[in-house]
């Protein structure tokens, strides 16, 4: 059993790489990919931890990119750019590799965006929110993500966001931090094709994370079956190798449908839980949100074969 979508304390997860590897061994994973946002800085610690627990380790990263082929229609009817999350596997680690240069640019964009987000939130009354407090939660200024903002908002301003309950946690993202929230700051403008091109010749495998979250407003199987084939065909033509069909946040029925659509499109169905530790307490490592996720071991063999030549 695999889990190819996890996060550690090097981005917006609560577990250290050692804790993550230990948990992976406990739940019976045969291999794990650590896909922290915009960084592979966790590689050395994760590789050592996985070796200690006899786990196969895949070096990965998750990035937010722009898909200009499929603009997003906002609730007010306006049309804007569509940000999608992309998972890259077998990532080269040399700092001067073009893909790592792109990751550095994305981290810079994140730092600028976080500074703007702090300023926006302070204008809405979150006056005790500071970069120092967020860095303390994230352990690094470059690792600050929206879960850290949400945690800080509960810690510092419960009079605005209420008690830290599951419902209020979701509301913080909907009302404040999400793409249509009051303080939303747009993400990077780096196109999907630009990031993929940076890996030319490096045997990197690209898969679109949680594709239904990226491309659809409602998770209706009929809508999925009629809309996604055109999108998947386009992604394949532009250099994407797979989609996260086995996604831990969807039902078993939807996962089965997405696996079929991926195969029909000539894509490899990858999968993972999108584990963030205590920042997403309803998501279990390896098992996802509903406890029945199962990503077959042979998927990893297919991924390697797809980029072998």
C-alpha positions, -999 to +999 in steps of 0.1 A: +000+000+000+013+034-010+008+070+001+021+094-024+007+127-010+019+137+025+032+168+042+056+173+071+067+202+093+089+214+065+057+229+050+021+227+064+021+194+081+025+189+119+047+158+118+084+158+115+098+135+088+108+110+115+073+110+130+058+106+095+080+077+086+072+060+120+035+064+114+039+051+078+055+019+092+028+016+118-001+017+093+017-008+069+028+014+040+054-001+017+064+032+002+057+069+009+063+102-009+068+133+010+053+162-010+059+193+009+049+226-007+075+242-029+105+225-012+125+193-010+144+205+021+130+176+040+147+151+018+177+142+040+157+137+072+130+118+054+154+095+035+172+086+068+139+080+086+125+058+058+158+038+057+155+032+095+120+018+091+127-001+059+103+020+038+107+029+002+109+066-001+100+088-031+113+124-033+083+146-041+070+181-040+036+198-044+033+231-062+006+255-071+005+264-108-017+283-133-037+264-159-045+290-185-064+265-207-093+262-182-102+296-166-122+296-135-157+312-133-161+330-100-194+332-080-200+367-093-197+355-129-163+370-136-136+348-151-102+345-135-071+323-137-073+287-124-047+276-099-041+239-097-019+218-075+006+195-091+027+167-076+062+160-089+080+128-081+116+116-085+126+153-081+163+162-088+179+176-057+208+197-071+202+234-062+211+246-096+188+222-115+162+243-134+133+226-115+149+236-082+153+271-095+116+272-102+109+259-067+130+288-053+109+312-073+077+297-060+090+299-024+097+336-030+062+341-043+049+324-012+069+347+011+056+378-007+020+365-007+022+358+031+034+393+038+004+407+018-020+383+035-008+395+070-014+431+059-049+422+047-059+404+078-046+431+101-069+455+082-098+433+091-089+434+128-064+406+132-039+431+147-019+407+168-010+385+138+027+388+130+053+371+108+071+362+139+042+343+154+036+325+121+072+315+118+070+300+153+042+278+143+058+268+109+094+265+123+106+283+092+095+316+075+096+298+041+072+270+053+043+292+064+010+281+048-027+287+052-030+261+081-005+282+101-025+314+094-057+296+105-041+283+137-027+318+145-062+334+139-077+310+165-048+315+189-047+353+187-082+364+178-109+339+190-132+370+194-133+371+156-132+335+145-147+318+175-136+286+193-113+262+175-139+237+163-140+217+131-168+238+118-151+271+126-118+258+111-136+252+078-153+286+080-119+303+084-109+289+050-142+297+034-147+332+048-111+344+051-083+323+034-100+305+005-101+316-031-132+336-025-125+347+011-122+382+022-085+383+026-075+360-003-042+368-021-038+351-055-012+325-058+017+322-083+012+330-120+037+303-131+020+283-159+019+245-157+039+242-189+067+263-176+072+241-146+071+209-166+096+222-191+121+229-163+123+191-157+131+182-193+155+152-194+153+147-156+128+118-156+104+136-133+068+123-130+040+149-129+006+142-115-023+166-109-033+165-072-070+162-062-081+170-098-118+173-089-110+200-063-089+218-089-114+217-118-150+212-106-172+231-083-194+201-073-184+165-070-213+149-088-203+117-106-223+127-137-205+160-139-172+142-133-178+117-161-189+144-187-164+172-178-131+155-168-123+135-200-116+168-220-095+181-191-075+149-187-068+147-225-055+183-224-033+176-194-018+146-210-010+166-242+008+191-221+032+167-204+013+155-174+018+117-167-009+110-141-037+123-120-044+117-083-074+093-090-069+075-056-075+106-036-082+102+001-108+130+002-132+113-022-155+083-019-146+049-031-171+052-059-156+085-071-121+070-069-131+041-090-146+064-116-115+086-116-092+055-121-113+045-151-111+080-166-074+082-160-068+049-178-091+060-206-071+091-210-037+073-211-028+086-176-015+067-146-038+069-116-016+080-086-029+084-051-025+096-016-041+107+016-030+144+015-020+139+051-012+170+072-011+155+107-031+175+133-038+203+108-062+178+091-072+155+120-100+139+099-074+126+073-055+094+082-021+086+068-025+060+041-062+056+046-075+091+038-107+108+050-130+078+050-105+051+062-108+030+030-082+044+007-059+018-009-033+028-034-018-004-050+019-010-049+022-015-086+013+021-093+048+031-082+063+007-108+041+022-135+053+057-125+090+047-128+084+030-161+066+060-175+097+083-171+124+057-176+132+066-212 
